[in-house]
């Protein structure tokens, strides 16, 4: 699964920073730098959705998702943790009718 592959690269850059790696530089900017980038990417999703085509929205959502994955690595959260939370919410809603 591509999320596993991306998560592994992010975790590797966290453990073994590379000087020319975007992920390494983002991680070295700390949580504030990562959060700032997520804010920028969120705004770009909104702008694309308001005026762009589907391809542009997909592109910007992929950027946002990627930067959220960097934050997840910083926080020690895996995408499986997110999947479990979504599953829990979905199942709860299903039981409620």
Secondary structure in CASP SS format (residue, H / E / C, confidence):
PFRMAT SS
TARGET T0000
AUTHOR 0000-0000-0000
METHOD secondary structure of the structure
MODEL  1
X C 1.00
X H 1.00
X H 1.00
X H 1.00
X H 1.00
X H 1.00
X H 1.00
X H 1.00
X H 1.00
X H 1.00
X H 1.00
X H 1.00
X H 1.00
X H 1.00
X H 1.00
X C 1.00
X C 1.00
X C 1.00
X C 1.00
X C 1.00
X C 1.00
X H 1.00
X H 1.00
X H 1.00
X H 1.00
X H 1.00
X H 1.00
X H 1.00
X C 1.00
X H 1.00
X H 1.00
X H 1.00
X H 1.00
X H 1.00
X H 1.00
X H 1.00
X H 1.00
X H 1.00
X H 1.00
X H 1.00
X H 1.00
X H 1.00
X H 1.00
X H 1.00
X H 1.00
X H 1.00
X H 1.00
X H 1.00
X H 1.00
X H 1.00
X H 1.00
X C 1.00
X C 1.00
X H 1.00
X H 1.00
X H 1.00
X H 1.00
X H 1.00
X H 1.00
X H 1.00
X H 1.00
X H 1.00
X H 1.00
X H 1.00
X H 1.00
X H 1.00
X H 1.00
X H 1.00
X H 1.00
X H 1.00
X H 1.00
X H 1.00
X H 1.00
X H 1.00
X H 1.00
X C 1.00
X C 1.00
X C 1.00
X H 1.00
X H 1.00
X H 1.00
X H 1.00
X H 1.00
X H 1.00
X H 1.00
X H 1.00
X H 1.00
X H 1.00
X H 1.00
X H 1.00
X H 1.00
X H 1.00
X H 1.00
X H 1.00
X H 1.00
X H 1.00
X C 1.00
END
